[in-house]
Amino acid sequence: MGTNQLGGIYASGRPLPVYLRERIIQMAASGVKPCQISRQLRISHGCVSKILSRYRDTGSIRAGKIGGSKPKKSLPQVVTAIAIYKHCRPSMYSWEIRSQLISDGICSAFNVPSISSISRIIRTKLGIKKRTDSTDIGSPAVTETNTYYRPPILDARIFEKQYQKDRKMDMYKSIRYTMQNDNNNNLSLMNLPNPRRFQISSFNRFNC
């Protein structure tokens, strides 16, 4: 047991108790600054900042394993989803990919990979790495190159086709057309004088 500069008692090498971690998150959510949390709870500012940063990145208040931990294995569906996101939008940042994984229901807030894990997947499993182009002396451009990975084209096409179909249906709903979808994936606009039939395959391809 030891005493820090603020008078708080801590166990060297042991994580902060759960109730104190929860108290830190509650105070931060109510708008209290980290420096004020540190003084009120008599916990070092570095410890408070680390807990808040971990909560923002992972949504968890649990302490990491003592002595370090091995990186978690990435699920195949997560890697495939990240590959599709980068294929459709190469400039997508890791934090945007993390939010998109939750929005699409691929991951939850409890098991979504951290930003650093997503960056590692992009760098190691997808073979995408950043390089600087020195053609412009004033401001070198940073671009991304893919050395050996080829994204799953089949999955990307299915993703694009479904997105295009949903977008067409939303457009027709906005102008109050009544639609009917038959077994051959044909859409009919029912309130036109002469109902026209549209083939899903004839839609313009969606440019990612």
Beta strands, then each sheet from edge to edge (+ up, - down):
strand 1: 2-3
strand 2: 9-10
strand 3: 128-133
strand 4: 141-146
strand 5: 179-181
strand 6: 186-189
strand 7: 197-199
sheet 1: 1+ 2-
sheet 2: 3+ 4-
sheet 3: 5+ 6- 7+
end
